[in-house]
Amino acid sequence: MSDLETYRQKAAAWLESVAPRYNAKVRYGLSETENLALGRAYLKERFDAGFAGINWPVEFGGQGLGHLEKVAFEAEELKHGMPTVFFGISLGMPVPVLMKFCQDHAFVRERVLKALKGEEIWCQLFSEPAAGSDLAGLRLRAEQDGNGWKLNGQKLWTSWAHYADYGVIVARTDPTVQKHKGLTYFWVNMKAPGVTVRPVRLAAGDSHVNEVFFDDVRVEDTQRMSPVGGGFGVAMATLMIERYVATDSGGFGPKLDHFVEVARKAVINGKPAIEDGRIRQQLARNYAMRSGLESITARAMLMMQAGMEPGPEGSLNKLVSVRSRQKLSELAIDLMGTAGLTFDEHASHSDDWAMSWISAPTGRIAGGADEMLLNTIAEKILGLPQDYRPDKGVAFNQIPA
Ligand SMILES: Cc1cc2nc3c(=O)[nH]c(=O)nc-3n(C[C@H](O)[C@H](O)[C@H](O)COP(=O)(O)OP(=O)(O)OC[C@H]3O[C@@H](n4cnc5c(N)ncnc54)[C@H](O)[C@@H]3O)c2cc1C
């Protein structure tokens, strides 16, 4: 048996032993704050068992293992639907970026340990009302204030900001240069005076995203994580990590076996829907797509394990998985007839077709909208010319708002 398989079995056995106290079944119907409390308890237990920060450096409290061990553990964890959603962004992007770019190692170690144990949560403050796909067009200002900085402006769509203790933020420090050259990257204390968090309600009924206002929020220069004007590069590094998180997160929705069950029960023209050619074609198509993406993911994992940077193929994963999830969920709802119209707000998008369908549009925007991913594929994989950029070479304050 390979070392990796031994590790996977050890992880599976541990998860089996704790899952009855945390899994999706026991949490059904709990409020968000009750779920969060269970999530924090689970993270602490996961830390104590040695399954936290699996591929992170030992010096920061990680396990110092490889990416494959991390993925093996997460695949087993996903099977139980553990309460990890509140910490996905925190541990997925801001904390790894902090380890890479923050120079104050004692501070980083303390934050990493608390984040791994679920005691602290970090959010990612990038998008604004007029800056999402066009991140470099952001307007929140950071102005020099003595030996520190003062932040003024608004962020939007910040996941879990209402629970966050800290966040990473990109701000405009110089509007007189080209838009991506005048940005600087900081970490901020979300409890600092002048930070206001307001929830935004999404179509599926939840409000895990927020608008966040900054009114004269003071940050020290030691909170700067990029050279002044060099924030765009660190933001890009953060989003590269985000792509690999999305790669691992299984955006396909319910398993194909669930669809087969629905198609066996439904009837088309007096026969089980599973015998209908169009339904069989959809099943085969989805199976082929999932298998193709699994191969791409497996290759990316092996490259990361070997210390290489996987290519832009990661863009394919989210694009294909969420788009096809929306279509297949719609078909499943059609096959279920009136039963398909019942909406259970406590259901998960990975095992309920209605929830999977209604939450798919946000999935097609979050972490890179479809059209932006198509642009990446066109430019980086197919080698097509760059998208038209009328603001190229123009100082930010000369671009019409
Ligand atoms: C559930 C959810 C959670 C999120 N969490 C966070 C978070 O924690 N932190 C954070 O910073 N942000 C977060 N976001 C924001 C997310 O990153 C942005 O929504 C996304 O980047 C799109 O930006 P936008 O909403 O401004 O849409 P826009 O960029 O305005 O796009 C609108 C439409 O225009 C299209 N479009 C834009 N530019 C082009 C182009 N050049 N060519 C062709 N089509 C184009 C887009 O594809 C899209 O269809 C979250 C979003 C969602 C939905």
The ligand as an SDF file (V2000), in Angstrom:
LIG
                    3D

 53 58  0  0  0  0  0  0  0  0999 V2000
  -21.3390   34.3160   -3.6050 C   0  0  0  0  0  0  0  0  0  0  0  0
  -20.2310   35.3030   -3.8670 C   0  0  0  0  0  0  0  0  0  0  0  0
  -19.1900   35.4200   -2.9700 C   0  0  0  0  0  0  0  0  0  0  0  0
  -18.1700   36.3500   -3.1780 C   0  0  0  0  0  0  0  0  0  0  0  0
  -17.1870   36.4970   -2.2500 N   0  0  0  0  0  0  0  0  0  0  0  0
  -16.2340   37.4510   -2.4110 C   0  0  0  0  0  0  0  0  0  0  0  0
  -15.2590   37.6940   -1.3950 C   0  0  0  0  0  0  0  0  0  0  0  0
  -15.2190   37.0360   -0.3420 O   0  0  0  0  0  0  0  0  0  0  0  0
  -14.3650   38.6930   -1.6010 N   0  0  0  0  0  0  0  0  0  0  0  0
  -14.3480   39.4690   -2.7420 C   0  0  0  0  0  0  0  0  0  0  0  0
  -13.5020   40.3400   -2.8610 O   0  0  0  0  0  0  0  0  0  0  0  0
  -15.2750   39.2560   -3.7200 N   0  0  0  0  0  0  0  0  0  0  0  0
  -16.2170   38.2780   -3.5790 C   0  0  0  0  0  0  0  0  0  0  0  0
  -17.1710   38.0880   -4.5520 N   0  0  0  0  0  0  0  0  0  0  0  0
  -17.1910   38.9760   -5.7070 C   0  0  0  0  0  0  0  0  0  0  0  0
  -16.7660   38.3230   -7.0110 C   0  0  0  0  0  0  0  0  0  0  0  0
  -15.3640   38.1560   -7.0680 O   0  0  0  0  0  0  0  0  0  0  0  0
  -17.2900   39.2390   -8.1340 C   0  0  0  0  0  0  0  0  0  0  0  0
  -18.6920   39.1920   -8.0630 O   0  0  0  0  0  0  0  0  0  0  0  0
  -16.8310   38.7860   -9.4940 C   0  0  0  0  0  0  0  0  0  0  0  0
  -15.4400   39.0050   -9.6280 O   0  0  0  0  0  0  0  0  0  0  0  0
  -17.5830   39.5320  -10.5980 C   0  0  0  0  0  0  0  0  0  0  0  0
  -17.5190   40.9090  -10.4110 O   0  0  0  0  0  0  0  0  0  0  0  0
  -18.8290   41.8140  -10.4160 P   0  0  0  0  0  0  0  0  0  0  0  0
  -19.8120   41.2110   -9.4760 O   0  0  0  0  0  0  0  0  0  0  0  0
  -18.3910   43.2050  -10.1790 O   0  0  0  0  0  0  0  0  0  0  0  0
  -19.4310   41.6550  -11.8600 O   0  0  0  0  0  0  0  0  0  0  0  0
  -18.9110   42.4010  -13.1650 P   0  0  0  0  0  0  0  0  0  0  0  0
  -17.4270   42.3300  -13.2210 O   0  0  0  0  0  0  0  0  0  0  0  0
  -19.5410   43.7460  -13.2300 O   0  0  0  0  0  0  0  0  0  0  0  0
  -19.4950   41.4680  -14.2870 O   0  0  0  0  0  0  0  0  0  0  0  0
  -20.8460   41.5480  -14.7270 C   0  0  0  0  0  0  0  0  0  0  0  0
  -20.9720   40.6980  -15.9850 C   0  0  0  0  0  0  0  0  0  0  0  0
  -20.1640   41.2520  -17.0290 O   0  0  0  0  0  0  0  0  0  0  0  0
  -19.2410   40.2820  -17.5210 C   0  0  0  0  0  0  0  0  0  0  0  0
  -17.9670   40.9260  -17.8680 N   0  0  0  0  0  0  0  0  0  0  0  0
  -17.2310   41.7440  -17.0820 C   0  0  0  0  0  0  0  0  0  0  0  0
  -16.0930   42.0990  -17.7150 N   0  0  0  0  0  0  0  0  0  0  0  0
  -16.1140   41.4890  -18.9220 C   0  0  0  0  0  0  0  0  0  0  0  0
  -15.2030   41.4510  -20.0340 C   0  0  0  0  0  0  0  0  0  0  0  0
  -14.0520   42.1210  -20.0200 N   0  0  0  0  0  0  0  0  0  0  0  0
  -15.5530   40.6930  -21.1050 N   0  0  0  0  0  0  0  0  0  0  0  0
  -16.7210   40.0100  -21.1210 C   0  0  0  0  0  0  0  0  0  0  0  0
  -17.6240   40.0020  -20.1120 N   0  0  0  0  0  0  0  0  0  0  0  0
  -17.3150   40.7310  -19.0350 C   0  0  0  0  0  0  0  0  0  0  0  0
  -19.0650   39.2970  -16.3900 C   0  0  0  0  0  0  0  0  0  0  0  0
  -18.6490   38.0320  -16.8560 O   0  0  0  0  0  0  0  0  0  0  0  0
  -20.4670   39.2510  -15.8000 C   0  0  0  0  0  0  0  0  0  0  0  0
  -21.2850   38.3830  -16.5190 O   0  0  0  0  0  0  0  0  0  0  0  0
  -18.1850   37.1470   -4.3560 C   0  0  0  0  0  0  0  0  0  0  0  0
  -19.2320   37.0100   -5.2760 C   0  0  0  0  0  0  0  0  0  0  0  0
  -20.2450   36.1220   -5.0380 C   0  0  0  0  0  0  0  0  0  0  0  0
  -21.3640   36.0230   -6.0580 C   0  0  0  0  0  0  0  0  0  0  0  0
  1  2  1  0
  2  3  1  0
  2 52  2  0
  3  4  2  0
  4  5  1  0
  4 50  1  0
  5  6  2  0
  6  7  1  0
  6 13  1  0
  7  8  2  0
  7  9  1  0
  9 10  1  0
 10 11  2  0
 10 12  1  0
 12 13  2  0
 13 14  1  0
 14 15  1  0
 14 50  1  0
 15 16  1  0
 16 17  1  0
 16 18  1  0
 18 19  1  0
 18 20  1  0
 20 21  1  0
 20 22  1  0
 22 23  1  0
 23 24  1  0
 24 25  2  0
 24 26  1  0
 24 27  1  0
 27 28  1  0
 28 29  2  0
 28 30  1  0
 28 31  1  0
 31 32  1  0
 32 33  1  0
 33 34  1  0
 33 48  1  0
 34 35  1  0
 35 36  1  0
 35 46  1  0
 36 37  1  0
 36 45  1  0
 37 38  2  0
 38 39  1  0
 39 40  1  0
 39 45  2  0
 40 41  1  0
 40 42  2  0
 42 43  1  0
 43 44  2  0
 44 45  1  0
 46 47  1  0
 46 48  1  0
 48 49  1  0
 50 51  2  0
 51 52  1  0
 52 53  1  0
M  END
$$$$
